Amino acid sequence: MYKTIDKLIIIVTALLFATFKVYTETSLSTYGVLLATLLLFILYLIKNNFRIPQKIYDFQILIILFIVFCLLSSLWATSSSDAITMCITVFEILICVSVVYYCFIQFDTLEPLLLSLVWGGYIISVVYFVSYGGLSLAIQNATAGIRSEVDFANINAIARVLSITVIVNAYMLFNSKNKKLYLGILLPIVALVSTQSRTSFITTIFGLVGLLLLNSIKRKKVMNVLFKLIVSLLVVYAVYKLLLKVPALHGIMGRIESLEHLLFNENGADHSSVLRQEMIEVGLRVFKDNPLGGIGIGNSHFYTHYYLTRNTYLHNNYVELLASVGIIGFILYYLIYARLIIRLKKYSTNPDDINMMCIVLLASLLISDYGNVSYYFKEIYFFFIVCFVCTNISERNYYENRLEE
């Protein structure tokens, strides 16, 4: 199994992941992240005879390029201080996730890092229920369509973390040799439904279907793959119609149905859906006027306040980046995804291996970006690190196997 130092690394990383979303409305989260990162770095030093890591990896270069351009955008930003603050935030996240990377790149498999992610999600779920007022109240409100905020973090941000937790948890539950470590999957599922976040719920369904599809097409021919895809889409639609009738899902399915009305220009879209569409239109208008460099990272809230009297970001990561840092910044950020997907695919051995699971995870995040501004959230970069660690372990195993042949 794992050595004591490795177990401590896994536990501290789970706590670190949890602090990304626990009490983020207070200074407790900041201190928690700082303390957990420091402890993790100390554990790394102990394990490596106090040798300081000196190598710069590709993920660090990609994130630094994005930060540098964001910093440049402060030169023409409406508020340079807002832009600089945002750059500092992303840079601090880079330091934090770099420590995580240095610790887990030394393992032979990705499972220790995934274990930390899943158990961190369990901790967030428990804190969510405690803060909400109990599991029964959360289910009762979800059934009644009552969407209640909690005091320790933004409810949509909680849902985004729980969504990925459920996807990873499901994969490990079916593929890990230590299945008992992943039996708590109902915790994040119930918590996710209770948040009534339609974007995260749709993301979760997509991720789970993606995992099932990958598993079902293993060693199949092209026509069989296409058949499985078509059947999967039909099943998803049938399940969607069925879920509309489940009482416990009344709230979240009603919100999804409202989004469906908006997309098809039908009556019945709720105020939140309409407002988000208006934000997208504002962002695209800003991008059209400032296509190359945008209006400065972190500055979109000035425009939503001017056009919509709402001092908030654009609730869509694609439009947010296009408006804030233009097409250049947009490309630099999503280059991270492109780099990961290419490398994961290169070292994938079959359709349902862990590399493909990471690709499903990334695809789920890309779907989630339509309804969230994510580029400055810690958990997003943690998910990036999961995928980068996966690529490096897979690459190492690939060349080791080549040498043995």
VOGU-3710 file (C-alpha; in Angstrom, 3 decimals, decimal comma):
1> myktidklii> 0,000/0,000/0,000  1,252/3,503/0,779  4,040/4,535/3,115  3,222/6,806/6,054  4,638/9,887/4,322  2,548/9,110/1,223  -0,612/8,719/3,304  0,061/12,087/4,917  0,513/13,684/1,479  -2,827/12,235/0,324
11> ivtallfatf> -4,641/13,406/3,480  -3,202/16,934/3,402  -3,988/17,243/-0,308  -7,604/16,202/0,354  -7,804/18,912/3,018  -6,200/21,398/0,630  -8,746/20,591/-2,056  -11,573/20,997/0,468  -10,299/24,402/1,595  -10,689/25,645/-1,984
21> kvytetslst> -14,441/25,737/-1,341  -14,864/25,688/2,445  -15,546/29,103/3,992  -14,344/31,007/0,941  -16,461/33,958/2,065  -14,120/34,399/5,028  -10,374/34,520/5,628  -10,474/30,927/6,936  -10,216/29,565/3,401  -7,146/31,688/2,634
31> ygvllatlll> -5,386/30,616/5,805  -6,459/27,009/5,241  -5,030/26,934/1,709  -1,806/28,586/2,887  -1,361/26,173/5,811  -2,191/23,062/3,762  0,176/24,128/0,960  2,964/24,758/3,468  2,406/21,374/5,132  2,382/19,678/1,748
41> filyliknnf> 5,647/21,337/0,788  7,244/20,247/4,084  6,112/16,665/3,449  7,620/16,874/-0,038  10,935/18,051/1,396  10,976/15,283/3,999  10,265/12,645/1,360  13,000/14,015/-0,932  15,752/14,584/1,626  15,075/18,346/1,656
51> ripqkiydfq> 15,953/18,829/-2,008  14,231/21,906/-3,462  12,498/21,240/-6,817  14,266/23,142/-9,576  12,737/21,931/-12,842  10,115/24,065/-14,607  7,355/21,994/-16,210  5,203/22,682/-19,255  2,056/23,409/-17,239  3,876/26,144/-15,338
61> iliilfivfc> 5,084/27,743/-18,574  1,568/27,707/-20,060  0,002/29,278/-16,976  2,783/31,869/-16,706  2,219/32,880/-20,342  -1,457/33,445/-19,547  -0,577/35,430/-16,412  1,933/37,599/-18,275  -0,594/38,564/-20,938  -3,209/39,257/-18,266
71> llsslwatss> -0,665/41,499/-16,553  -0,064/43,318/-19,828  -3,804/43,885/-20,120  -3,602/46,081/-17,009  -1,888/48,694/-19,226  -5,130/49,339/-21,133  -7,642/48,131/-18,531  -10,447/50,291/-17,190  -9,091/49,462/-13,732  -5,444/48,387/-13,719
81> sdaitmcitv> -5,665/47,506/-10,013  -8,434/44,967/-10,697  -6,336/43,396/-13,449  -3,205/43,206/-11,301  -5,175/41,717/-8,398  -6,506/39,005/-10,684  -2,993/38,225/-11,960  -1,724/37,894/-8,397  -4,608/35,528/-7,626  -3,767/33,217/-10,532
91> feilicvsvv> -0,045/33,365/-9,681  -0,761/32,331/-6,089  -2,844/29,439/-7,404  0,075/28,419/-9,634  2,387/28,206/-6,605  -0,173/26,123/-4,712  -0,835/23,593/-7,487  2,879/23,378/-8,312  3,456/21,969/-4,831  0,696/19,420/-5,476
101> yycfiqfdtl> 2,336/18,507/-8,787  5,787/18,038/-7,257  4,326/15,684/-4,640  2,279/13,452/-6,943  4,532/13,254/-9,997  6,626/10,827/-7,945  3,864/8,226/-7,665  3,603/5,380/-10,167  -0,146/5,838/-10,637  -2,662/8,677/-10,630
111> eplllslvwg> -4,866/7,062/-7,997  -3,333/8,800/-4,940  -4,161/12,217/-6,402  -7,656/11,110/-7,449  -8,195/9,717/-3,961  -7,357/13,143/-2,513  -9,774/14,800/-4,941  -12,632/12,436/-4,128  -12,213/12,644/-0,361  -11,825/16,393/-0,565
121> gyiisvvyfv> -15,203/16,366/-2,311  -16,656/14,282/0,520  -15,460/16,867/3,035  -17,037/19,686/1,019  -20,308/17,715/0,848  -20,410/17,199/4,615  -19,662/20,865/5,331  -22,356/21,808/2,800  -25,018/19,710/4,552  -24,006/20,989/7,992
131> sygglslaiq> -24,109/24,594/6,798  -27,401/24,012/4,973  -29,159/22,748/8,059  -29,050/19,020/7,499  -29,470/16,410/4,788  -33,252/16,136/5,139  -33,763/19,892/4,737  -31,543/19,926/1,647  -33,589/17,125/0,024  -36,871/18,738/1,077
141> natagirsev> -35,933/22,092/-0,495  -34,660/20,410/-3,656  -37,999/18,623/-4,030  -39,882/21,882/-3,482  -37,688/23,762/-5,953  -36,319/26,048/-3,236  -32,746/27,100/-3,987  -31,075/28,248/-0,793  -27,570/29,697/-0,577  -25,135/28,583/2,127
151> dfaninaiar> -22,883/30,852/4,112  -19,525/29,173/3,501  -19,208/29,507/-0,299  -20,979/30,370/-3,540  -23,442/27,576/-4,274  -22,593/27,372/-7,999  -18,895/27,069/-7,159  -19,694/24,232/-4,750  -21,708/22,483/-7,450  -18,857/22,777/-9,961
161> vlsitvivna> -16,460/20,983/-7,593  -19,014/18,313/-6,704  -19,712/17,668/-10,386  -16,113/16,681/-11,123  -15,931/14,783/-7,832  -18,876/12,610/-8,908  -17,345/11,909/-12,350  -13,940/10,933/-10,923  -15,588/9,012/-8,067  -17,684/6,990/-10,527
171> ymlfnsknkk> -14,631/6,099/-12,605  -12,622/4,994/-9,582  -15,549/3,070/-8,119  -15,562/0,838/-11,199  -11,825/0,716/-11,882  -9,996/0,897/-8,559  -8,902/-2,220/-6,696  -9,758/-0,404/-3,446  -13,455/0,244/-4,174  -14,329/0,710/-0,493
181> lylgillpiv> -12,471/4,032/-0,539  -14,973/5,391/-3,070  -18,288/4,180/-1,638  -19,250/7,648/-0,412  -20,347/8,744/-3,890  -23,924/9,384/-2,723  -22,680/12,318/-0,610  -21,559/14,529/-3,541  -24,477/13,325/-5,709  -27,128/14,380/-3,183
191> alvstqsrts> -25,285/17,614/-2,424  -25,034/18,391/-6,148  -28,762/17,839/-6,696  -29,496/20,012/-3,666  -27,524/22,949/-5,111  -29,878/22,923/-8,135  -27,041/24,102/-10,368  -28,192/23,178/-13,866  -24,776/23,758/-15,481  -23,052/21,395/-13,051
201> fittifglvg> -25,837/18,834/-13,278  -25,635/18,790/-17,086  -21,831/18,581/-16,829  -22,107/15,576/-14,521  -24,535/13,738/-16,789  -22,243/14,384/-19,767  -19,212/13,106/-17,849  -20,932/9,929/-16,647  -22,297/9,164/-20,113  -18,815/9,797/-21,540
211> llllnsikrk> -17,280/7,287/-19,128  -19,919/4,674/-19,931  -19,478/5,229/-23,649  -15,695/4,893/-23,459  -16,041/1,690/-21,496  -18,572/0,254/-23,934  -16,546/0,939/-27,075  -13,393/-0,797/-25,915  -11,967/-2,782/-28,819  -15,088/-2,184/-30,917
221> kvmnvlfkli> -15,281/-1,316/-34,601  -16,102/2,159/-35,908  -19,713/1,358/-36,837  -20,328/-0,128/-33,418  -18,912/3,012/-31,833  -21,263/5,208/-33,864  -24,174/2,964/-32,938  -23,266/3,192/-29,245  -23,043/6,979/-29,521  -26,477/7,292/-31,104
231> vsllvvyavy> -28,013/4,926/-28,562  -26,346/6,870/-25,732  -27,824/10,151/-26,975  -31,291/8,589/-27,175  -30,892/7,137/-23,688  -29,793/10,516/-22,302  -32,873/12,165/-23,784  -35,156/9,444/-22,408  -33,532/9,699/-18,971  -33,896/13,491/-19,103
241> klllkvpalh> -37,637/13,187/-19,703  -37,882/10,615/-16,913  -35,957/12,782/-14,443  -38,413/15,610/-15,030  -40,969/13,483/-13,180  -38,794/12,591/-10,160  -39,989/14,646/-7,125  -36,555/14,983/-5,520  -35,226/16,480/-8,776  -38,124/18,868/-9,280
251> gimgriesle> -36,084/21,989/-8,568  -33,005/21,307/-10,676  -34,928/19,744/-13,580  -37,281/22,729/-13,624  -34,280/25,036/-13,989  -32,893/22,897/-16,819  -36,264/22,907/-18,551  -36,276/26,716/-18,278  -32,871/26,815/-19,997  -34,273/24,563/-22,721
261> hllfnengad> -37,075/27,088/-23,317  -34,503/29,864/-23,714  -32,345/27,909/-26,164  -35,344/27,127/-28,378  -36,856/30,620/-28,070  -39,893/29,309/-26,227  -41,871/30,971/-23,454  -41,098/29,869/-19,924  -37,425/30,829/-19,500  -36,706/32,044/-15,968
271> hssvlrqemi> -35,110/35,363/-15,054  -31,705/33,773/-14,377  -31,537/32,221/-17,865  -32,565/35,449/-19,555  -30,057/37,466/-17,525  -27,216/35,102/-18,404  -28,086/35,422/-22,081  -28,003/39,208/-21,744  -24,571/38,957/-20,103  -23,299/36,907/-23,045
281> evglrvfkdn> -24,586/39,545/-25,442  -22,843/42,305/-23,464  -19,583/40,319/-23,445  -19,688/39,696/-27,185  -20,361/43,396/-27,784  -17,306/44,286/-25,687  -15,208/41,688/-27,533  -16,286/43,061/-30,905  -15,014/46,503/-29,898  -11,760/45,128/-28,373
291> plggigigns> -10,980/41,897/-30,269  -7,227/41,470/-29,696  -6,493/42,390/-26,090  -9,898/42,935/-24,508  -10,685/45,487/-21,818  -8,383/44,094/-19,124  -8,608/40,947/-17,064  -11,124/41,203/-14,238  -12,742/44,318/-15,712  -15,925/42,941/-17,268
301> hfythyyltr> -17,980/43,813/-14,186  -17,781/47,493/-15,135  -19,650/46,712/-18,349  -22,303/44,473/-16,791  -22,902/47,266/-14,288  -23,210/49,833/-17,059  -25,478/47,816/-19,366  -27,364/45,613/-16,883  -26,888/47,442/-13,541  -25,310/44,242/-12,161
311> ntylhnnyve> -21,778/44,494/-10,799  -20,730/40,948/-11,697  -18,747/38,911/-14,190  -20,279/37,470/-17,352  -21,120/33,958/-16,078  -19,546/32,411/-19,182  -15,815/31,700/-19,220  -15,507/31,863/-23,014  -17,188/35,249/-23,290  -15,489/36,494/-20,116
321> llasvgiigf> -12,017/35,823/-21,528  -12,854/37,144/-24,998  -14,123/40,377/-23,484  -11,383/40,714/-20,855  -8,212/39,627/-22,687  -9,389/39,303/-26,285  -8,596/36,511/-28,678  -4,916/36,410/-27,607  -5,644/35,795/-23,927  -8,443/33,397/-24,856
331> ilyyliyarl> -6,052/31,273/-26,929  -3,357/31,315/-24,231  -5,796/30,016/-21,612  -7,413/27,303/-23,722  -3,987/26,257/-24,989  -3,742/24,489/-21,624  -6,703/22,304/-22,589  -5,345/21,678/-26,075  -1,926/20,687/-24,751  -3,458/18,289/-22,236
341> iirlkkystn> -5,884/16,613/-24,636  -3,153/16,048/-27,244  -0,765/14,505/-24,717  -3,439/12,427/-23,003  -4,552/10,997/-26,334  -0,957/10,313/-27,398  -0,240/8,079/-24,412  -3,667/6,476/-24,136  -3,597/2,692/-24,469  -7,344/1,969/-24,837
351> pddinmmciv> -10,686/3,850/-24,852  -11,419/3,365/-21,148  -7,996/3,941/-19,568  -7,304/6,699/-17,081  -6,007/9,058/-19,785  -9,383/8,967/-21,509  -11,071/9,561/-18,162  -9,017/12,756/-17,894  -10,134/13,766/-21,397  -13,753/13,272/-20,310
361> llasllisdy> -12,984/15,397/-17,251  -11,566/18,182/-19,436  -14,528/17,975/-21,828  -16,843/18,277/-18,826  -15,012/21,396/-17,699  -15,343/22,879/-21,192  -19,104/22,340/-21,019  -19,187/23,854/-17,546  -17,375/26,942/-18,828  -20,519/27,919/-20,743
371> gnvsyyfkei> -22,254/28,676/-17,449  -19,328/29,647/-15,194  -16,365/32,012/-15,077  -13,648/29,584/-14,034  -10,215/30,892/-15,039  -9,396/32,234/-11,567  -10,766/29,373/-9,448  -8,297/27,184/-7,577  -10,101/23,918/-8,233  -9,861/24,384/-12,017
381> yfffivcfvc> -6,070/24,484/-11,835  -6,153/21,510/-9,471  -8,039/19,586/-12,168  -5,397/20,700/-14,663  -2,730/19,291/-12,362  -4,571/15,966/-12,173  -4,387/15,755/-15,964  -0,761/16,944/-16,192  0,325/14,391/-13,585  -1,547/11,760/-15,600
391> tnisernyye> 0,264/12,700/-18,820  3,664/12,600/-17,162  3,069/9,246/-15,473  1,723/7,829/-18,757  4,685/9,190/-20,705  7,129/7,733/-18,188  5,417/4,326/-18,315  5,287/4,460/-22,121  9,052/4,923/-22,517  9,838/2,407/-19,783
401> nrlee> 7,785/-0,179/-21,647  9,566/0,718/-24,896  12,937/0,087/-23,243  11,805/-3,318/-21,986  10,696/-4,461/-25,447
//
